[in-house]
Amino acid sequence: MNIFVIMKRTFDTEEKIVLKGGQIDDSGAEYIINPYDEYAIEEAIVLRDEHGGEVTVVTVGTEYAEKELRTALAMGADKAVLIDIEEVEASDQYSTAAILAAYLKDKEFDIILGGNIAVDNGTGQVGPRLAEMLGIPQVTTITNLKVYGNKATIVRDVEGDEETVEVILPVLVTAQQGLNEPRYPSLPGIMKAKKKPLETLELDDLDLEEDDVKANTKTLEIFLLPKKQAGKVLNGELNQQVLELVTLLRSEAKVI
Ligand SMILES: Cc1cc2nc3c(=O)[nH]c(=O)nc-3n(C[C@H](O)[C@H](O)[C@H](O)COP(=O)(O)OP(=O)(O)OC[C@H]3O[C@@H](n4cnc5c(N)ncnc54)[C@H](O)[C@@H]3O)c2cc1C
């Protein structure tokens, strides 16, 4: 079974966002594999171990993403591919999906797994866009996946309820929390990962020009929400509290 995982390198969820000159300042920030993509990698490894084949993890990013690709290899993926877009002036969900589609269109694959959403930009668009561009079915927010021959039975999370679908391969799925428990890379896994293939490609290698993958959207402004003011606690008799609340709503909050 030929399995691809699309993986994004994201800010560590513990990082505090700091703005500098209207941009997110990432100097000194820790990066991790997007947590939803860890579920995708884990599921890919389990599928490969059950059905045979190979897991390739692909990311669109810069050379810094090599660290997260090596982590995916240490978890158990077989190959990693970095599509380096360092030189690209602006990128968005459309361009990321278009680059991934250009890479995958000539490959043989049974399943492509991605995360449901990236924890930073977080639009949840890249997977579905990629499936559309490749002309294959997509099932999002999955919590269970079983493959039988050329079919898969998939359970997806629907706002707390579940939907079970059957689909013919090849398919693109996006992983939701609960799909599995991603493993930590073991020490032997980390050692092995150093020798596993990590290929770096550029747009030229995919017969793409920067114009072919021009961003369709432009970020106009990035800002942090104003700090919440401390709340007010009302004390005393209930009647008194209600009177004070009404006065405050009228004179301070000016909402009535
Ligand atoms: C060099 C560089 C320049 C950039 N310039 C801009 C810019 O100018 N403006 C801007 O708004 N953004 C920019 N970005 C960010 C980038 O375009 C988006 O973060 C990206 O399109 C993913 O969008 P998202 O976070 O909404 O992903 P989502 O759609 O929420 O991600 C869902 C899933 O799609 C997959 N996925 C997402 N991104 C990638 C990826 N890069 N590679 C492989 N799989 C992926 C993962 O499986 C992920 O879980 C830049 C990124 C890089 C590396």
The ligand as an SDF file (V2000), in Angstrom:
LIG
                    3D

 53 58  0  0  0  0  0  0  0  0999 V2000
    8.0820   30.1610    3.1120 C   0  0  0  0  0  0  0  0  0  0  0  0
    6.6370   30.3440    3.4890 C   0  0  0  0  0  0  0  0  0  0  0  0
    5.9930   31.5240    3.1520 C   0  0  0  0  0  0  0  0  0  0  0  0
    4.6670   31.7290    3.5330 C   0  0  0  0  0  0  0  0  0  0  0  0
    4.0620   32.8920    3.2000 N   0  0  0  0  0  0  0  0  0  0  0  0
    2.7950   33.1190    3.5930 C   0  0  0  0  0  0  0  0  0  0  0  0
    2.1410   34.3470    3.2860 C   0  0  0  0  0  0  0  0  0  0  0  0
    2.7310   35.2160    2.6210 O   0  0  0  0  0  0  0  0  0  0  0  0
    0.8770   34.5470    3.7290 N   0  0  0  0  0  0  0  0  0  0  0  0
    0.2240   33.5820    4.4380 C   0  0  0  0  0  0  0  0  0  0  0  0
   -0.9340   33.8030    4.8340 O   0  0  0  0  0  0  0  0  0  0  0  0
    0.7870   32.3980    4.7180 N   0  0  0  0  0  0  0  0  0  0  0  0
    2.0540   32.1490    4.3320 C   0  0  0  0  0  0  0  0  0  0  0  0
    2.6500   30.9610    4.6330 N   0  0  0  0  0  0  0  0  0  0  0  0
    1.8370   29.9600    5.3640 C   0  0  0  0  0  0  0  0  0  0  0  0
    1.2520   28.8970    4.4600 C   0  0  0  0  0  0  0  0  0  0  0  0
    0.9050   29.3010    3.1980 O   0  0  0  0  0  0  0  0  0  0  0  0
   -0.0080   28.3000    5.1270 C   0  0  0  0  0  0  0  0  0  0  0  0
    0.2660   28.1400    6.4660 O   0  0  0  0  0  0  0  0  0  0  0  0
   -0.3380   26.9730    4.5090 C   0  0  0  0  0  0  0  0  0  0  0  0
   -0.9440   27.2050    3.2740 O   0  0  0  0  0  0  0  0  0  0  0  0
   -1.2500   26.0900    5.3620 C   0  0  0  0  0  0  0  0  0  0  0  0
   -2.4340   26.7370    5.6760 O   0  0  0  0  0  0  0  0  0  0  0  0
   -3.2010   26.3890    7.0110 P   0  0  0  0  0  0  0  0  0  0  0  0
   -2.2760   26.6430    8.1420 O   0  0  0  0  0  0  0  0  0  0  0  0
   -4.5050   27.0870    6.9650 O   0  0  0  0  0  0  0  0  0  0  0  0
   -3.3510   24.8120    6.9130 O   0  0  0  0  0  0  0  0  0  0  0  0
   -4.6380   23.8980    7.0760 P   0  0  0  0  0  0  0  0  0  0  0  0
   -5.3640   23.8690    5.7950 O   0  0  0  0  0  0  0  0  0  0  0  0
   -5.3780   24.2350    8.3330 O   0  0  0  0  0  0  0  0  0  0  0  0
   -3.8570   22.5100    7.2820 O   0  0  0  0  0  0  0  0  0  0  0  0
   -4.5620   21.2770    7.2590 C   0  0  0  0  0  0  0  0  0  0  0  0
   -3.6100   20.1690    6.9320 C   0  0  0  0  0  0  0  0  0  0  0  0
   -3.0570   20.3550    5.6260 O   0  0  0  0  0  0  0  0  0  0  0  0
   -1.7020   19.8730    5.6040 C   0  0  0  0  0  0  0  0  0  0  0  0
   -0.7880   20.9980    5.3530 N   0  0  0  0  0  0  0  0  0  0  0  0
   -0.9790   22.3060    5.6520 C   0  0  0  0  0  0  0  0  0  0  0  0
    0.0980   23.0220    5.2910 N   0  0  0  0  0  0  0  0  0  0  0  0
    0.9890   22.1620    4.7680 C   0  0  0  0  0  0  0  0  0  0  0  0
    2.2990   22.2840    4.2380 C   0  0  0  0  0  0  0  0  0  0  0  0
    2.9040   23.4660    4.1840 N   0  0  0  0  0  0  0  0  0  0  0  0
    2.9150   21.1800    3.7810 N   0  0  0  0  0  0  0  0  0  0  0  0
    2.3080   19.9570    3.8240 C   0  0  0  0  0  0  0  0  0  0  0  0
    1.0720   19.7750    4.3320 N   0  0  0  0  0  0  0  0  0  0  0  0
    0.4320   20.8450    4.7960 C   0  0  0  0  0  0  0  0  0  0  0  0
   -1.4360   19.2710    6.9820 C   0  0  0  0  0  0  0  0  0  0  0  0
   -1.7860   17.9210    6.9480 O   0  0  0  0  0  0  0  0  0  0  0  0
   -2.4060   20.0550    7.8650 C   0  0  0  0  0  0  0  0  0  0  0  0
   -2.7600   19.3790    9.0470 O   0  0  0  0  0  0  0  0  0  0  0  0
    3.9620   30.7130    4.2610 C   0  0  0  0  0  0  0  0  0  0  0  0
    4.5990   29.5230    4.5650 C   0  0  0  0  0  0  0  0  0  0  0  0
    5.9290   29.3180    4.1870 C   0  0  0  0  0  0  0  0  0  0  0  0
    6.5800   28.0300    4.5490 C   0  0  0  0  0  0  0  0  0  0  0  0
  1  2  1  0
  2  3  1  0
  2 52  2  0
  3  4  2  0
  4  5  1  0
  4 50  1  0
  5  6  2  0
  6  7  1  0
  6 13  1  0
  7  8  2  0
  7  9  1  0
  9 10  1  0
 10 11  2  0
 10 12  1  0
 12 13  2  0
 13 14  1  0
 14 15  1  0
 14 50  1  0
 15 16  1  0
 16 17  1  0
 16 18  1  0
 18 19  1  0
 18 20  1  0
 20 21  1  0
 20 22  1  0
 22 23  1  0
 23 24  1  0
 24 25  2  0
 24 26  1  0
 24 27  1  0
 27 28  1  0
 28 29  2  0
 28 30  1  0
 28 31  1  0
 31 32  1  0
 32 33  1  0
 33 34  1  0
 33 48  1  0
 34 35  1  0
 35 36  1  0
 35 46  1  0
 36 37  1  0
 36 45  1  0
 37 38  2  0
 38 39  1  0
 39 40  1  0
 39 45  2  0
 40 41  1  0
 40 42  2  0
 42 43  1  0
 43 44  2  0
 44 45  1  0
 46 47  1  0
 46 48  1  0
 48 49  1  0
 50 51  2  0
 51 52  1  0
 52 53  1  0
M  END
$$$$
